[in-house]
């Protein structure tokens, strides 16, 4: 499966097939079959203490979607500048949301895994969290992927990021102050550390139950893991 990649642990590196963006090389290929890592997702599911800054706390909550009664989670680890993350968003995100999130079967959360080779990965991650502080994370998330080819190579994309924010209903002044303050950057970096500890080494990756799936996978290939997580959560809830 195509991913943007950094170095995996040895166990996870053997588990994935990918054409990948890499900090050291423009692309690498592993010949191992596509599969999943297991047993590390709890690190990303265990939330840190809520941030003291109310806007950061609101942003942290704002990138969670779905019915609060849903027990199963799908956690998306992604980089807004990764072309394979855009591919997954364009091809799979909407049917996933329609079939699993809007139906109340799972909750979804987005965590940031900005890669060093993507010059605007961190600033777009920060911008998305500034939008999340105003409860516009998912709208801004969609708009960032839709405009990726416009801002990806910009030396300074902040004017465009501001324009995108206004287009999705974010208050411009608050957004600019938030982005320029870099108050969301610690949260973005904490996301990356927690995702790495949970077994994520590439984007996009998906933490589903006790599995880590890597790559721009079609929904039909993700479905067994999602359905298993739903069944397991339902069983646990009935005890």
Buried (B, 14 or more C-beta within 10 A) or exposed (E): BBBBBBEBEEEBBEBBBBBBBBEEEEEEEBEEEBBBBBEBBEBBEEEEEEBEBEBBBBBBBBBBBBEEEBBBBBBBBBBBBBBBBBBBBEEBBEEBBEBBBEEEBBBBBBBBBBBEBBEBBBBBBBBBBBBBBBBBBBBBBBBBBEBBEEBBEBEEBBEBBBBBBEEBEBBEEBBBEBBEEEBBBEBBBBBBEBBBEBBBBBBBBBBBBBBBBBBBBBBEBBBEBBBBBBEBBEEEEEE
